[in-house]
Amino acid sequence: MKHPVDVHVGKRIRHRRWMVGMTQQQLAEKVGIKFQQIQKYETGMNRVSASRLWDVAAALSVSISFFFEGLEQADVNNEHANMPGDILADREALELVRSYYAIPENQRRRLFELARVLSDVA
């Protein structure tokens, strides 16, 4: 059975890898493992060891804490029961996020505020 923390860390690995435009194969090569192992990490099937997480963080240019952001004890107990599905698995959502971060910061803030207003109206 998958542990919710392993699933969360795997989702964060996939999210960051996708945001930087890296394939599973490219990440695997940087870390020195097979891409199938990256697949297993990203689905939470295999637990990422501390030393491997260190290598993955370096390859993806983030701190190790990045992989645990958004993880609360309640999430571990409820296994993300309040989430409307895995948004990080949605390619369209990830493309939207990638495009969002490509926008200059001042325009990005305005777009964010617009999206917030529109979501409040809906």
Secondary structure, DSSP 8 states (H G I E B T S, - for coil): ---HHHHHHHHHHHHHHHHTT--HHHHHHHHTS-HHHHHHHHHTSS---HHHHHHHHHHTT--GGGGGTT--HHHHHHTSTTSSS-GGG-HHHHHHHHHHHHS-HHHHHHHHHHHHHHHHH-
